[in-house]
Amino acid sequence: MRSEVLIVMLGILGAGAAPAGGQCVNYEDVMHVESMLDLGGPARSVAIVEDVALVAGGDAGLAVVDLSGTDPVLAQTLPTPLLAEDVDVQGQFAYLVQYDNGWPPEPSLLWILDVSAPAAPVLIGELELPGFAYEIIVEDDLAYIATGWEGGYPSFRIVDVSDPQHPTALGSGGSGGPDAGVVGFAVQGGFVHFAVNGLIGSYYDIYDATDPADPQLVANVDIAQDYGGIALAGPLAYVSTFDGLVALDISDPASPQVLATAPALGGHPLFAGGYLFLVGDGIQVADVSDPLAMTLLGEMDLPSSPQEMAVVGGSAFVACQNAGLVDVYLGGFETASPLSVLDVGTGSDVAVDGALAAVASFQSLVTVDVSDLGQPAELGSLYLGEYLQAVAIDGSRVYGAAEDLGLAVFDIATPTAPSLVTTLPLPGPAVDMAFSAPYAFVCTYYSGLCAVDLSSPESPLLLDTLPLPGATVYCTLVGSLAYVINHGWLTIVDVSDPAQLTVLSQTALPYDYESVTVASDLAYVCAYGIYDAGLRVYDVSTPGAPELLAENPDLGMTRLMVDGPVGYGATGQGLVVLQLVPPTHPQRLGGADALLLRNLQVTGDAVFCAEVEGLRIQPLQCAPTSVPPSASDVIALDAWPNPFNPKVTLRFTLPAAGRATLLINDVSGRRVATLAEGVYGAGEQRWTWDGRDSRGRAVASGVYFATLNTASGNGNRKLVMLR
């Protein structure tokens, strides 16, 4: 099904990203990853039927994912005898192709499943197929199946599925040598488009399969040396090539004509609803209403080799090879653009003090003028000759964890010419540090936590070394307590006497976590890309006995910085923004693409990110614009019926024309739906909520809150949904 997208009216306008310093972004309104669901195996393809996603998962079988709730949930997995490779849905039936990756291969399999009850598919028919079957498209009562690869000869086969219990092989087509594979496969109106890349060359053929028992080659399209996928829409074909996306006029299938090429567009094209989605390293969305002027609307990176996607409402569900099923909120296809990106080499940490930033960049310290967030400027740099892992600014000094050099002291009194003052060798490689004048607490990998007196920066003094089990990789300070991640442990250390460090508690962790951040007696323990580690939240109000409050394996990140109710996390795919209230249910608000964020610092102006490309500056998440109203500012917000099922009408009266926003939130404060947002005239206003979220999915029974914000006053109403 790789050349088809299921789409149900997007109709969603996203908020624009902040283009200049001092502005903010509602990260939940722009294109971002909502959730990632580990399926226990590779995610190869996805098809949607009602509120269920069917995911072909290789040797893990067919995953059945429930989409009816706020986040996707793995309901069950159906084992398959071979590798589940591709799935398509038509009507009440799902069609799954499987292949054996041995050589010579066992026959491939076509399974036909009854999905009239989508959460409980039932196998009703099957058919053996020669070769490697790895893509299927169902049109009317015919299944078109691409085969080949790994020593096989590329071909396609047509199967009559009018009787789902007894599928019957009809004709076949295709040609080429061994070690070639079908990379583009699309069907429309009985014509099969078939593109192959291989060792002996690449080609793109069009077959007339209106007689499915005897497909005939009608055209060989020579437009590229390498192909990457085909999508069809009426008289047009969109073909991904090495040189970009090519639009073809196929009104005469025997004589296709090139209309235009868009070099900026690439990936496997999936066309629906007037939009062209391209799946490559991530997602691109293009406006192809004028094929002569194809326009990129938005793009974002995704983890772990995206394979295929299906679009429903305002969300894309993407099968990502090793990341499972990734739920992407599409919004208006806009992304949260950075305020700026400055290439200062590979950044591992950043510290900001006013208009000056210090960046740990590989083996160098780089100073940056950040007085203009939109145009930061490199001031100076100093090559250290050793990896600089962490930095902290204290006036005219920068302190750094510099692996085998230990603790490094820099002078930045002249920011254009930073200099090395001294280094203090430590018992092990310095990989992280926390600073609170006049002390630094340095993580020294297998040697534990070191306390250093910096009262005299020119002559730092090692006060104490606290051995800890495992590798000591990260530490942070709050008052007289140090919170340390030593692989497999969260250790809380009393540092009130730096000459005598004392362990208060050690909490075992299920994985080798990477960092910890503490705010308001809550410790956020983070990991990224380590099985299902994700985020864990501990109550550390009693330091001697931390209590686990929450764990979310889908919220993986290497670092987290807390700014009130909002968290900013660094991941291998960019910035993730979290809603941290309530602490028992941290949730993803949104995020922004970036290439391998390593660390970050949040100030009152922006989020400063150390990434593989250098220093990235992102806008902050917008704070709520409303303030608690006084009694005289309250606007009556009526709801009828209440309780309700499935619809409720909300009514209020504006005393004067002006801007108004009417939101539906759940009990945790998370936005469920936006009913009204704009400028409205004076007088009575009525809005109906149909019990669905912003992606068109029915919400569960329970309590919700309607929140009205206007220039004249605010209003709230508790709503009770009964299903």
Steps between C-alpha positions, in 0.01 A plus 500: 500500500804727471350719231176577680407734784176477691397857569195647668478880455787674673332837542740611772694826505829498693652784694796674341846452643678794655731664246679740732636527852265573785208316343358167607343195338207281594689179431181297526358682197783430254600174333656271759525145630213426738607152607713200409373148563749213518346198328763246597635470147564694180211713375487451123161633392173628641135508398207654688153356543264707715685568828751217458843497336630177351879495487702241311786428737739257331579203722277647773189440288202731458452758775149619581512852649206673668481866393182588688672652803730796549805289411523185284497173697621159380188283532643172371749348258406225255794263439575430133692202358718728284619862517201734492599764244204700369131542579211664317135540592193514279153488646473240773813312395871541565760355266841405640802379302780304665827360372782269603843664495689174462656382174353333313189651655192316607190619312367833616153530648198720446268509798148638483349601832148600591524833684129572538594503870827691449648425841463125442611406145408148389694308234259375235714433193858457382701437185861394440702721264841445337795725585523777758161668535549834668241748378126479439238734357133403488272663245142380460513119509863469398818489706821613330811361669861602436759224532875465459820620672784307663591293196148484360370651179275804545142443397143562601212258530127556485264304726122481481369566853131527414456187712716585804496142623636369170742749338610399150820589314446660160775662293844650560741750351843651544849423383864566582798324644569352842595711800250764399204626694173678438534847653194658343166324474164662434168400345220709355213408274652167402841644413805389698800731546811301580844652575809290570854574619765235460860413428442497125308828492170662585178525307141617528233307309127548461278196444145481375340248736140561404516131411643385834580157360732647237663836588669669205795741502390829343778743593856516622562833670864609488523802730763408761785270595353420841140491617352523845125462476185586305166655593205543264222759496270498198695607190816566702782286633748621760829312478782527751843493337860570593459849350179584687128454454377477141141578398379302197195539281365144464169586337632280219666212689682391186668841464567665838642853489725673754336817634742621767770397746526623861858438622413599859246220533606142563387177659227250434198699375155441642219704346158581640260784553699751296816454705807298417673337796856378448651246738880491514713581804186675621186654354467765233162649410458666160229699326464348153178674399714645220730218384712756317580675828516237774555673835638370827256583783683344791743228602630329810744222583387174655689228687624172363425466128137593432344241270138590437228722638125542511331834561177526698351832600786722612743218579743284309572153631846400378651153504863564599731200469631482858294770671163331455187697420563874515201733537567838335273800549492681165341832591528735205825327390705773667787421735654689790789665319808596702575862570847422370761228450871583528761254377765481770579131456348205679346632820482288815395764756410868525493752785348847472563808712318810375615576146785247506487128431778247549475192281687176558577410140682170457853585621452876513338771708307750287367834623191644331327838512126424542378855554307460173332160519432507128864566410741353755865567420806295583744710702793269559610143552771301671615155392546280804622173351261297716125446489316775684181341633339764726542871575385758756548880501592697812572863415823512301567129552377188329539163668493186291500121534778405258528121518866400553606858576260500794351835603602786270494868599468760222530879502239676282556855625579570135230289330670530162809329638411233760802350672573195711592591858568155641377143522451273798562129435234278652488128582310423180374660176287808574173454310263742672494764769270715711612837634392710796755764598755436624473124444485268204377143525643289221388160373810293427347198333621190690664701780184657641418858603777752571459824698733784395559832680524787249537783751830564326428413134871503416560227759199265514509255788356148506312467830344155486425209267191288559521157331168387353388176337483500120608778268440848644371695199289796612435724798292803589482719810207631700602676819725273703404186310658345193290266289721254315436248224743214530393237251214304648462733799361835609722610788424798723806646673522752784764754390449750783855410605687462168794346684280214618247394240227280645257270320141551617334246273559276200203402286539215253396580143388239246741628231816706462337841508688807375400807702288646777340841550342614826235768551244551778596177681455299179785311332464431128722208397561476125628264234477493122513201269552250783230237458186635671678710763353841416412740784455422869375754756588467869376689805822594681346717771647238735853463355564183693201323344413606142156386385421413139203706376496431128679322219448549129716292263381707203652824636865424428760779520864544597446820699203688644480859618199611705340843468195506726234264361694455174795272430746521210673177407798423275469194275671347200219638285482851642323693773202353683273726706308348792209595722620397847177569692380285661833327573333161503410541131770689307393537137655607174384843382701512181850560382736612227728320258874513557791271434612326818453739791751426775416751772310821562445797727178695545507872575222755519551574130549171317612138503872468421584159355839337445464278195713324244474806274607743772276738696126504433274760660132410521209717617336423832161338536238774525363557848121510542379842392206507739512599866256392770203733464351702780135445582402796282693351204320164500295426190220248544569185300195274473500137388199294394441213540744423777570210558493434125538229236634558242456877450484805722420860403698778668355850514646833611442870433773746405434851634715643218664379182844351554721195503373183668632149550284206607694187595418153627754364751520172688540473877881523473472832317603357163323651201255260338339724239478862387141602425548871431802719443468838332328838507122494556226762513313612808202291608415136555736230370417128474744217440447124499752243613445154352705313759802464273858617538695719259577195286136400463511208744221434748616570855433272794230553760603728782540858616616779267517878535390766253721808539408837350758779469394839361614860512195575717537216748527126544271208574519132592254213500540142618371249244412135559511260206292182541534234231 
